[in-house]
Amino acid sequence: MLILRLLVVLMTALLVLSGAMFVLTRNRKYLDFAWQTLRFAVLVILVFALLFVLERYVLAGWRVML
């Protein structure tokens, strides 16, 4: 969970900074970078959620069956 929290903080900082750089410079590459960062963050969070569900329900159910 600590890794996930650290990732959320870093992604939020990246999004805010790249958004601020876009507002200040009107350079489209900062907005594209923010979009790529957001997509990556969502992908990583979905992978963590899938692993959490796998651990919580599938592996716990497997232990009950044994």
Residue, then its C-alpha position, 0 to 999 in steps of 0.5 A: m500500500l505504501i508503494l501505491r500511495l507514493l505512486v499516487v503522490l508522484m503522479t499527482a505532482l507530475l500532473v500538476l507540474s505539467g499542467a502548470m507548465f502548459v498554462l505558462t508556456r502554452n506548449r502542447k507537449y506538456l499537455d501530451f505528457a500529462w495525458q500519458t502520465l494519467r493513462f499510465a497511472v490508471l493502468v498501474i492502479l488497475v493492475f494493483a487493484l487486480l492483484f489485490v482482488l486476486e490475493r483477497y478472494v482467489l487465493a483466500g478461496w484456494r486456501v479454504m479449499l485445501 
